[in-house]
Amino acid sequence: MGVEAFRYDGKRVLVVGGASGMGAATARTAADLGAEVIVMDVADVTYPVAQSVKVDLRDRASVDAAADAVSGPVHAAFLCAGVADGTPGIMLINFIAQRHLFERLVGSGTMGPGAAAAMISSVAGLGWMSALPVVTDFLDQDGWDAAAAWVAAHDGTDNYAFSKQAINAYVAREALPLLQQGIRINAILPGPTDTPLARANADLWLTFAAEYRAAAGVETLLPEQMANVLAFLCSDAASGISGVTLLVDQGHVNASLTGAWEADAPILKMLMGTG
């Protein structure tokens, strides 16, 4: 297996949330690697793609219509849509709708053996293992309506952190049943990345780990760096990787947890539920 394992020649990929940020960077990277690219987003797609599909991830009918608009095989699904706290329907957008869409593609055979999916989580979801009983109870709610009803009935779950915990746990527990169908699933946990969403929440998102970056002599991560990792995870070059939530944070989390960098250890231990 040579360099061609990293490429997407002859493959069709779907990028959900591909109009901007990490999603747009992923779509462009996949296209550069030879893929035919389909982008779904509520916003206009302003760069060339094979197909652009409008979708409102808060509306099940819109998501189902978007799924119906995808014909033929999908070899890789990049589930990149995400919004910040304060956005109505955050759990629908960040997790429920994207799970629904992905499972529809798998159930219909549009994604079959050899396909792969990658999601965008966050370091904000690091505490998923300590919250596993609650997260598992949520994931046990089969389908859109049951999941939405569960969130409505459980205070403190309709937020950014819980949506990312759900992604991490979903990737971990679905890896085996999907692999039995020949499909892989992974996710990345980005550190602070210079995207339009991050800039809109710059006081919180882009100041996080700023002292670490200064000490390490590195710049804020770029969407293209996330796109490169996502593209790798869904490529044949990563055929042995599934069920992984991969930190892409310039070493910040692990340096903090091991004492190599002490300034942010308390907040990270709090996020993980160990502090």
Secondary structure, 3 states (H helix, E strand, C coil): CCHHHHCCCCCEEEEECCCCHHHHHHHHHHHHCCCEEEEEECCCCCCCCCEEEECCCCCHHHHHHHHHCCCCCCCEEEECCCCCCCCCCHHHHHHHHHHHHHHHHHHCCCCCCCCEEEEECCHHHHHHCCCHHHHHHHHCCCCHHHHHHHHHHCCCCCCHHHHHHHHHHHHHHHHHHHHCCCCEEEEEEECCECCHHHHHCHHHHCCCCHHHHHHHCCCCECHHHHHHHHHHHCCHHHCCCCCCEEEECCCHHHHHHCCCCCCCHHHHHHHHCCC
